Amino acid sequence: MTEYRVEARTFYSKPTLNKNHIAEASQEEVQALLDTYTAAGWRLASTDAASFGAAVYVYLYFEREA
């Protein structure tokens, strides 16, 4: 049987000329999350993102065999 888990993270925009600032600022946090789940036997199955106002919502979908 396959188990599924969703992790959601919210990142906020700030006034800057760097259009990639959210990706650059969130990279370390997302990598740590991936490392933690991988060590526990989870596999990243899919991702999704949505933006609303000054926020970007990132969804990471994990799965593993139970």
C-alpha positions as CSV (number, residue, x, y, z in Angstrom):
1,M,0.0,0.0,0.0
2,T,1.3,3.4,-0.9
3,E,1.4,6.3,1.7
4,Y,1.1,9.9,0.6
5,R,2.0,13.1,2.3
6,V,1.8,16.8,1.3
7,E,4.1,19.5,2.7
8,A,3.0,23.1,2.0
9,R,5.4,26.1,2.4
10,T,4.6,29.8,2.1
11,F,7.2,32.3,0.9
12,Y,6.6,36.0,0.8
13,S,7.8,38.5,-1.7
14,K,9.7,41.6,-0.8
15,P,10.5,44.8,-2.7
16,T,13.6,44.0,-4.7
17,L,14.9,44.2,-8.2
18,N,15.9,40.5,-8.1
19,K,13.1,38.6,-9.7
20,N,14.5,35.3,-8.4
21,H,14.7,36.3,-4.7
22,I,12.0,33.9,-3.6
23,A,13.7,30.9,-5.3
24,E,17.1,31.9,-3.9
25,A,15.8,32.5,-0.4
26,S,13.8,29.3,-0.2
27,Q,16.3,26.9,-1.7
28,E,18.0,25.9,1.6
29,E,14.7,25.3,3.4
30,V,13.3,23.2,0.6
31,Q,16.5,21.1,0.3
32,A,16.6,20.4,4.0
33,L,12.9,19.2,3.8
34,L,13.8,17.0,0.9
35,D,16.8,15.5,2.7
36,T,14.6,14.8,5.8
37,Y,11.9,13.0,3.8
38,T,14.4,11.1,1.7
39,A,16.1,9.8,4.8
40,A,12.8,8.5,6.1
41,G,12.1,6.6,2.8
42,W,9.8,9.1,1.1
43,R,10.1,10.0,-2.6
44,L,9.1,13.3,-4.1
45,A,6.3,12.4,-6.5
46,S,5.1,15.8,-7.6
47,T,5.2,19.6,-6.9
48,D,2.8,22.5,-7.4
49,A,2.9,26.2,-6.7
50,A,0.4,29.0,-6.6
51,S,0.8,32.7,-6.0
52,F,-1.6,35.0,-4.4
53,G,-0.8,38.6,-3.6
54,A,2.7,38.8,-2.1
55,A,2.9,35.1,-1.3
56,V,4.0,32.0,-3.2
57,Y,2.6,28.7,-1.9
58,V,4.7,25.7,-2.7
59,Y,3.3,22.2,-2.4
60,L,5.5,19.1,-2.3
61,Y,3.8,15.7,-2.7
62,F,5.7,12.7,-1.3
63,E,4.9,9.0,-1.5
64,R,6.4,5.7,-0.1
65,E,5.5,2.1,0.0
66,A,4.2,1.1,3.4
